[in-house]
Amino acid sequence: MKTQNASYQSATMPTYARVDLRFLRGEGCFLITDDNKRYLDCVSGIAVNTFGHCHPRLVEALNNQAKMLWHTSNLYRIPEQERLAYRLAKACRLEHVFFCNSGAEANEASVKMARRFHYRKNKKEKMTIICAQGAFHGRTLGMLSATSNPAYREGFGPSVSGFEHVSYGNLNELRNAINEHTAAIMIEPVQGEGGANAAPDGYLEGLREAANEFDALVIADEVQTGMGRTGTLFAFQQSDIQPDIVALAKGLGGGFPVGAVVAREEIGRSMGPGSHGSTFGGNPLAMSVSNCVLDILEEDGFLKHVRDISFYLETALNELAKLFPNQISQIKGLGLLRGIGLRENFLAADLSAALRAQKVLTVPAGLNTLRILPPLIIEKEEVDLLTDALVACLKQKDE
């Protein structure tokens, strides 16, 4: 059997540096291996498993829909899609929604919409998208160009034109970069892959003001921060701004692949029939699960729980930073998207490996930030398991 498994593994393209763990089951905040070992999951499929693993209501929603209808394509009306579109538009204070399958697709569609919007207004020169250094918007050729790290683009030919990058959080640099060619500013309220960096106070408001002044749109990339992860349904709601376009994915399906773009009515109407599409986007299975995700998030007290447990986690991590000042430089992030910034001589991958030996799963964000992304249902007892494991690992490195 082991030989057969090795043979199967060799057929998988080596695009991931996989850890040698095979998880066969999941229960709430825990993943269980093929040899029945339980791991506390503080990765959540990289901010995907909103309510952990095998949440009974999501399982029920998926099973019920699977017995009725899986796929029709967007040639026909899809009732659950129309319901979810209405709910997301209302929640974002916007009007139109396009459904796809992933965050990269959602961001790619957002750029297309921004450019098309200006094109239809006879402002064909407005095609440039301003992005931030440290941003990560996906791995399509277009979104690789929106992402600042050149390592992601190596070997894939010329970058797609029409993207510029400025320092994250620097309003002066942003304003200097905007000109008559600027179609939109694309921003993550908290940079996930870039190191769990939260936008400085006032930055998003200043960004919105600059965009208004130069007739540019604001695209909020909420792929990692959306769907309750930061304690509000969307992270932009913690600032006094209104985006023109919001890109969603990851937690929207609670583990089922789904993405969405929510936009102003005028932007949506600029995308006529044939301007964009997705074969699988908005299929009945994805829509039924996503409506169930939104049902749970909108229940009285759920987001309050996220805020309360986020405060408990933040407090615990700040105490760790005081205990281990030679190893921890700062605690970053927002809500349940947290980063432990490490000193230059400590690698996040090494700390993540040490935690894995303690049966706790985390994920690096760059060389020196350890990212913590637990399911939103995490309780204090499980936060304590995480912090106890961190103490044990940091003590070992301190010796």
Protein Blocks (a to p, Z undefined) as FASTA:
>chain_A
ZZmmmmmmmmpccfbccdfdddfbdehjbccdfkopacddfklnnomlmnlghifklmmm
mmmmmmmombgbjmbccfklmmmmmmmmmmnopabdcddfbfklmmmmmmmmmmmmmmmn
opaklmbccddehiafbjbfklmmmpmblklmgonapadehiacddehiaklmmmmpcfk
lmbdcddfbafknnopacdehklmmmmmmmmmnopacdddfklmgghlnopablklmpcc
ddfbdcdefjlnoopacddddddfklmmmmcghiaccfkgopaklmmmmmmmmmmmmpgh
klmmmmmmmmmmmmmmmmmmmmmmmlmmbdcdehjbccddddfkbcfklmmmmmmmnopa
cddehjklccddddfkbcfklmmmmmmmmmmmmmmmmZZ
